[in-house]
Amino acid sequence: ICAGETIAIVGPNGCGKTTLMQLLPRFYDPTAGRVLVEGVDIQNVRLRDLRLRFGLVSQEILMFNDTVENNIRYGKPEATRDQIISASKVANAHEFIMRMGQGYDTPVLERAANLSLGQRQLIAIARAVLADPRVLILDEATSNIDSQTELLVQQALGKLLAGRTSLVIAHRLSTIRAADQVLVLDAGRVIERGTHHELLRNR
């Protein structure tokens, strides 16, 4: 994968898409082969340094029983409020946060009961914007989100992906069409690779 490319990863459930993503930040280590970033085996990189290079927006969004501001600050613990607000605006989260009772100081309830799935997704994107990672890992989670919020999420993801190396588990045709390369997985192996147009041409 070249720097700055967007790689879409597609395939049936259980084919290895999430496992592949979790090898990069070393949630798993490979039992064979190696994972190289800029030619360096990631097992030779200090774990904290490695994980600072990656941003992860997944279907399972971890929310803390803390303020909205501190939930976003998790992406960059030393961030100022102004930086958090700027990241939230890029992520299309600022407006809904300001409509909450205490704005950025609003507590997130147990299990994020006071936030919709779409709002949690926008907060996760704001975290990633704030962290400004070199590589973004994205498990596109737009199921169970109303169409208006889905549009906000897609716009925010477009801004987040711009100019960044990204690997996207793709569920939407629009993401696949926009990707520089599409990897088709089946049973843990890449069975096809190419642009959306090339894969269609090869049937």
C-alpha positions as CSV (number, residue, x, y, z in Angstrom):
1,I,0.0,0.0,0.0
2,C,1.5,3.3,-1.0
3,A,1.4,6.4,1.2
4,G,-1.8,8.5,0.7
5,E,-3.8,5.6,-0.9
6,T,-7.3,4.6,0.1
7,I,-7.7,0.9,0.2
8,A,-11.1,-0.6,0.3
9,I,-11.4,-4.2,1.8
10,V,-14.4,-6.2,0.8
11,G,-15.6,-9.8,1.2
12,P,-18.1,-12.0,3.0
13,N,-18.6,-12.1,6.7
14,G,-15.8,-14.1,8.4
15,C,-13.4,-13.8,5.5
16,G,-10.7,-12.0,7.6
17,K,-11.4,-8.3,7.1
18,T,-11.4,-7.3,10.7
19,T,-8.5,-9.6,11.5
20,L,-6.4,-8.0,8.8
21,M,-7.1,-4.6,10.3
22,Q,-6.2,-5.7,13.8
23,L,-2.8,-7.0,12.7
24,L,-1.7,-3.4,11.8
25,P,-1.8,-1.8,15.3
26,R,-0.8,-5.2,16.8
27,F,-4.0,-6.2,18.5
28,Y,-2.9,-9.6,17.1
29,D,0.6,-10.7,16.0
30,P,0.9,-12.8,12.8
31,T,1.7,-16.5,13.2
32,A,3.5,-16.4,9.8
33,G,4.8,-13.6,7.6
34,R,5.5,-10.0,8.6
35,V,3.7,-6.7,8.7
36,L,6.0,-3.8,7.4
37,V,5.3,-0.1,7.8
38,E,7.8,2.0,5.7
39,G,9.9,-1.1,5.4
40,V,10.2,-1.7,9.1
41,D,8.7,-4.9,10.8
42,I,6.2,-3.5,13.3
43,Q,7.3,-6.1,15.9
44,N,10.5,-4.1,16.1
45,V,8.7,-0.8,16.8
46,R,7.7,0.2,20.4
47,L,4.0,-0.5,20.8
48,R,3.1,3.0,21.9
49,D,5.0,4.6,19.0
50,L,3.3,2.2,16.5
51,R,-0.2,2.9,17.8
52,L,0.3,6.7,17.6
53,R,0.6,6.3,13.8
54,F,-2.8,4.7,13.5
55,G,-6.3,6.1,13.9
56,L,-9.2,3.6,14.3
57,V,-12.9,4.3,13.8
58,S,-14.7,1.0,14.2
59,Q,-18.3,-0.3,14.6
60,E,-17.7,-0.7,18.3
61,I,-17.2,2.8,19.7
62,L,-15.8,3.0,23.2
63,M,-17.4,5.8,25.2
64,F,-16.3,6.8,28.7
65,N,-18.5,7.9,31.6
66,D,-17.1,11.4,31.3
67,T,-17.8,14.7,29.5
68,V,-18.3,14.9,25.8
69,E,-15.1,17.0,25.6
70,N,-13.0,14.4,27.4
71,N,-14.4,11.6,25.2
72,I,-13.1,13.5,22.2
73,R,-9.8,14.4,24.0
74,Y,-9.0,10.7,24.2
75,G,-7.6,11.1,20.7
76,K,-5.0,13.6,21.9
77,P,-4.8,13.9,25.7
78,E,-2.9,17.2,25.7
79,A,-5.4,18.9,23.3
80,T,-7.0,22.3,24.2
81,R,-10.7,23.0,24.1
82,D,-10.2,25.1,20.9
83,Q,-8.5,22.1,19.2
84,I,-11.4,19.9,20.3
85,I,-14.0,22.3,19.0
86,S,-12.1,22.6,15.7
87,A,-11.9,18.7,15.3
88,S,-15.6,18.5,16.2
89,K,-16.5,21.0,13.4
90,V,-14.5,19.0,10.9
91,A,-16.3,15.9,12.1
92,N,-19.8,17.6,11.8
93,A,-20.3,17.0,15.5
94,H,-20.1,20.6,16.9
95,E,-23.7,21.5,16.1
96,F,-25.3,18.5,17.9
97,I,-22.9,18.9,20.9
98,M,-23.9,22.5,21.3
99,R,-27.6,21.5,21.3
100,M,-26.9,19.2,24.3
101,G,-27.7,20.5,27.8
102,Q,-24.2,21.5,28.8
103,G,-22.5,21.5,25.4
104,Y,-19.0,20.0,25.6
105,D,-19.4,19.7,29.4
106,T,-22.4,17.4,29.0
107,P,-21.7,14.0,30.8
108,V,-21.9,10.9,28.7
109,L,-24.2,8.5,30.6
110,E,-23.5,4.8,31.3
111,R,-23.3,2.9,27.9
112,A,-23.6,6.3,26.2
113,A,-27.4,6.1,26.7
114,N,-27.8,9.8,25.9
115,L,-26.1,9.6,22.5
116,S,-27.5,8.0,19.3
117,L,-25.4,5.6,17.3
118,G,-24.8,8.4,14.7
119,Q,-23.7,10.9,17.4
120,R,-21.2,8.3,18.8
121,Q,-19.8,7.8,15.3
122,L,-19.3,11.6,14.9
123,I,-17.5,11.8,18.2
124,A,-15.3,8.8,17.2
125,I,-14.5,10.7,13.9
126,A,-13.7,13.9,15.9
127,R,-11.3,11.8,18.0
128,A,-9.6,10.6,14.9
129,V,-9.4,14.2,13.4
130,L,-7.9,15.4,16.7
131,A,-5.3,12.6,16.8
132,D,-4.3,13.3,13.1
133,P,-2.9,9.8,12.5
134,R,-0.7,9.0,9.5
135,V,-2.7,5.8,8.8
136,L,-6.5,5.6,9.3
137,I,-8.2,2.2,9.8
138,L,-12.0,2.5,9.2
139,D,-14.7,0.0,9.7
140,E,-17.5,1.9,8.0
141,A,-20.4,1.7,10.4
142,T,-23.5,3.4,9.1
143,S,-26.0,0.7,9.8
144,N,-28.8,1.7,12.2
145,I,-28.1,5.4,11.5
146,D,-30.9,7.6,10.1
147,S,-30.3,8.9,6.6
148,Q,-29.7,12.5,7.7
149,T,-27.0,11.5,10.2
150,E,-25.5,9.1,7.7
151,L,-25.0,12.0,5.3
152,L,-23.1,13.9,8.1
153,V,-21.0,10.8,8.9
154,Q,-20.1,10.3,5.2
155,Q,-19.2,14.0,4.8
156,A,-17.0,13.9,7.9
157,L,-15.3,10.7,6.7
158,G,-14.6,12.3,3.4
159,K,-12.7,15.1,5.1
160,L,-10.9,12.7,7.4
161,L,-9.7,10.5,4.6
162,A,-8.5,13.3,2.3
163,G,-4.7,13.0,1.7
164,R,-4.3,10.2,4.3
165,T,-3.3,6.6,4.0
166,S,-6.5,4.7,4.8
167,L,-7.8,1.2,4.9
168,V,-11.5,0.9,4.9
169,I,-13.7,-2.1,5.4
170,A,-16.2,-1.1,2.8
171,H,-19.9,-1.7,3.0
172,R,-20.9,1.1,0.6
173,L,-20.5,1.1,-3.2
174,S,-19.5,4.8,-3.1
175,T,-16.5,4.0,-0.9
176,I,-15.4,1.2,-3.2
177,R,-15.7,3.4,-6.3
178,A,-13.6,6.1,-4.6
179,A,-10.8,3.8,-3.4
180,D,-7.4,3.7,-5.2
181,Q,-7.4,-0.1,-4.7
182,V,-10.0,-2.7,-3.7
183,L,-8.9,-5.9,-2.0
184,V,-11.3,-8.8,-2.2
185,L,-10.8,-11.3,0.6
186,D,-12.1,-14.8,0.9
187,A,-11.2,-17.3,3.6
188,G,-8.3,-15.2,4.8
189,R,-6.7,-14.6,1.4
190,V,-6.7,-11.8,-1.1
191,I,-8.4,-13.3,-4.2
192,E,-8.6,-10.1,-6.3
193,R,-7.0,-6.7,-6.3
194,G,-7.6,-3.7,-8.5
195,T,-9.7,-0.6,-8.9
196,H,-13.5,-0.9,-8.9
197,H,-13.5,-0.5,-12.7
198,E,-10.8,-3.2,-13.2
199,L,-12.6,-5.6,-11.0
200,L,-15.9,-5.1,-12.8
201,R,-14.1,-5.5,-16.2
202,N,-12.7,-8.8,-15.0
203,R,-16.1,-9.8,-13.7
